[in-house]
Amino acid sequence: MKKLNRYYNRGRHPRSFWGKRALNKMNGKQHAELPEWVFAEFKPGPKDHVLDIGCGGGANIVRLFTLAPDCAVTGLDLSSTALEMSKDLNYKAIKDGRCVIIGGSAAQMPLAREIFDLAIAFETIYYWPSLAMGFSEALRVLKPGGRFLIANEMDGEGEEYRKMEYDIGGIRIYTINEIEQELAEAGFINIDARHDETRHFICVTAQKPSAS
């Protein structure tokens, strides 16, 4: 159990050597299945300004540029180790002025209002201190009509997840219904969800109202 605890703590705030190892693993093939599943049906707009909340090692930023070469991406993460890796991985896009990587919390983003067409949050809401605050911030930084996507490898369905939360501490594994309810309370509309029950993957999308 100590090993599992260390693994999720590194995911929460990767640091130094072991943090880099955790980020490399997140960027690797094992964790590619979720974004491949998500982006098979969901695409960014061709010129969207995208916010990657909890960008980690930057692999999803690479995927966004593959899907929409003319988009612009801002990556946000609390971990300086993650920021460094994301910058290294997306060096050319940063040099070309299409990508910015910044430090900050999902609960209090150092960003202006209504500047993004799309915000994504992959495998990160487990660690947020408050889902309500994170969703409120996402709503704030999205343009009217902007889209929000949340994707997790764990669907929160079953007592094993409650046991995992208890054993690890400091994480919360949400069900689709819980995410949908929080999105609606934050003010999002057009909330929709996909669920791969075999792999326990979930993807929830929502939209900021056009008239804010």
C-alpha positions in Angstrom: 0.0 0.0 0.0 2.9 2.3 0.7 4.0 1.8 -3.0 0.5 2.8 -4.2 0.5 5.9 -1.9 3.9 7.0 -3.3 2.7 6.5 -6.9 -0.3 8.8 -6.4 1.6 11.3 -4.5 4.0 11.6 -7.4 1.1 12.0 -9.7 -0.3 14.8 -7.5 2.9 16.8 -7.4 5.8 15.2 -9.3 9.2 16.3 -8.0 12.9 15.6 -8.8 14.1 12.1 -10.1 11.0 10.1 -9.0 8.7 12.7 -10.2 10.3 12.7 -13.6 10.0 8.9 -13.7 6.3 9.2 -12.9 5.8 11.8 -15.6 7.6 9.7 -18.2 5.3 6.9 -17.4 2.3 9.2 -17.8 3.6 10.3 -21.1 4.2 6.7 -22.2 2.2 4.0 -24.0 0.3 2.7 -20.9 -1.4 6.1 -20.4 -2.0 6.7 -24.1 -5.1 4.6 -24.2 -7.3 7.2 -22.5 -6.5 10.1 -24.8 -6.6 7.9 -27.9 -10.1 6.8 -26.8 -11.2 10.4 -26.1 -9.8 12.0 -29.2 -11.1 9.3 -31.5 -14.5 11.1 -31.1 -13.7 14.5 -29.7 -11.6 17.0 -31.7 -10.4 20.6 -30.9 -11.5 23.2 -33.4 -8.9 23.9 -36.1 -7.9 27.3 -34.5 -9.0 26.8 -31.0 -7.1 28.4 -28.0 -6.9 25.4 -25.7 -6.1 25.2 -22.0 -4.6 21.9 -20.7 -5.3 21.9 -16.9 -2.8 19.7 -15.2 -0.7 19.3 -18.3 1.8 17.0 -16.6 4.6 16.0 -18.9 3.0 17.6 -21.9 2.0 14.6 -24.0 -1.5 15.8 -24.5 -0.3 19.1 -25.8 1.6 17.2 -28.5 -1.6 15.4 -29.3 -3.6 18.6 -29.5 -1.1 20.0 -32.1 -1.3 16.8 -34.1 -5.1 17.0 -34.1 -5.2 20.8 -34.8 -1.9 22.1 -36.1 -3.1 25.7 -36.1 -4.4 25.7 -32.6 -2.8 27.5 -29.6 -2.2 25.8 -26.3 -1.6 26.9 -22.8 -0.5 24.2 -20.3 -1.1 24.7 -16.6 0.4 22.7 -13.8 1.5 23.1 -10.2 4.6 21.0 -10.5 7.9 22.7 -11.6 9.1 19.3 -12.7 6.0 18.8 -14.9 6.4 22.4 -16.3 10.0 21.7 -17.2 9.2 18.4 -19.0 6.2 20.0 -20.8 8.5 22.8 -22.0 11.1 20.4 -23.2 8.6 18.2 -25.1 6.9 21.2 -26.7 10.0 23.3 -27.3 9.3 24.0 -31.0 5.7 25.1 -30.4 6.8 27.4 -27.6 9.5 28.9 -29.8 6.9 29.4 -32.6 4.6 31.2 -30.2 1.9 28.6 -30.3 2.3 27.2 -26.8 2.8 28.7 -23.3 3.4 26.6 -20.2 2.7 28.3 -16.9 2.5 27.4 -13.2 -0.7 27.6 -11.3 -3.6 25.8 -9.5 -6.8 24.6 -11.1 -8.6 26.3 -8.1 -7.1 29.7 -8.8 -5.8 30.0 -12.3 -3.4 33.0 -13.1 -5.4 33.6 -16.3 -7.7 36.3 -17.6 -11.5 35.8 -18.2 -12.9 34.3 -21.4 -9.8 33.6 -23.4 -10.1 29.9 -24.2 -12.3 28.0 -26.7 -11.6 24.7 -25.1 -10.3 23.5 -21.7 -9.3 19.9 -21.0 -8.5 18.1 -17.7 -7.0 14.6 -18.1 -6.4 12.5 -15.0 -6.2 15.5 -12.7 -9.5 16.2 -10.9 -8.6 13.4 -8.5 -6.1 15.8 -6.9 -8.1 19.0 -6.9 -8.8 20.5 -3.4 -12.3 21.4 -4.6 -14.1 20.3 -7.7 -16.5 23.3 -7.4 -13.7 25.8 -7.4 -11.9 24.1 -10.3 -15.1 24.0 -12.4 -15.9 27.6 -11.5 -12.4 28.7 -12.7 -12.8 26.7 -15.9 -16.1 28.5 -16.6 -14.4 31.8 -15.9 -11.5 31.4 -18.4 -13.6 29.9 -21.2 -15.2 32.1 -23.8 -19.0 32.1 -24.1 -19.8 28.9 -25.9 -16.5 27.4 -25.0 -16.2 23.7 -24.3 -14.8 21.8 -21.3 -13.6 18.2 -21.3 -12.8 16.0 -18.3 -11.3 12.5 -18.8 -10.4 9.9 -16.2 -9.1 6.3 -16.2 -11.1 5.5 -13.1 -14.9 5.7 -13.2 -15.4 5.8 -9.4 -18.0 2.9 -9.6 -17.5 0.4 -6.9 -16.3 0.1 -3.3 -12.7 -0.6 -4.4 -12.4 3.1 -5.3 -13.6 4.2 -1.8 -11.0 1.8 -0.3 -8.4 3.3 -2.5 -9.3 6.8 -1.4 -9.1 5.8 2.2 -5.8 3.9 1.8 -4.1 6.6 -0.2 -5.6 9.8 1.3 -5.8 13.1 -0.4 -7.5 11.9 -3.6 -11.2 11.7 -4.7 -12.3 9.4 -7.5 -15.5 10.8 -9.0 -18.4 9.0 -10.8 -19.9 10.4 -14.0 -23.0 11.5 -12.0 -20.9 13.4 -9.5 -19.0 15.2 -12.2 -22.2 16.1 -14.2 -23.8 17.4 -11.0 -20.9 19.7 -10.2 -20.7 20.9 -13.8 -24.4 21.8 -13.8 -24.0 23.6 -10.4 -21.0 25.6 -11.8 -23.2 26.8 -14.6 -22.3 24.6 -17.5 -24.8 23.3 -20.1 -25.0 20.6 -22.7 -23.4 18.1 -20.4 -22.7 14.8 -22.0 -20.7 11.7 -21.0 -19.1 8.6 -22.5 -18.2 5.5 -20.5 -16.0 2.6 -21.4 -17.2 0.2 -18.8 -14.6 -2.5 -19.7 -11.6 -0.2 -19.1 -13.5 2.1 -16.6 -12.6 5.1 -18.7 -14.9 8.2 -18.5 -15.1 11.3 -20.6 -17.5 14.2 -19.6 -18.0 17.2 -21.8 -19.8 20.5 -21.2 -20.3 23.9 -22.6 -20.3 27.4 -21.2 -23.5 29.2 -22.1 -23.2 31.6 -25.0 -24.7 34.4 -23.0 -22.6 34.7 -19.8 
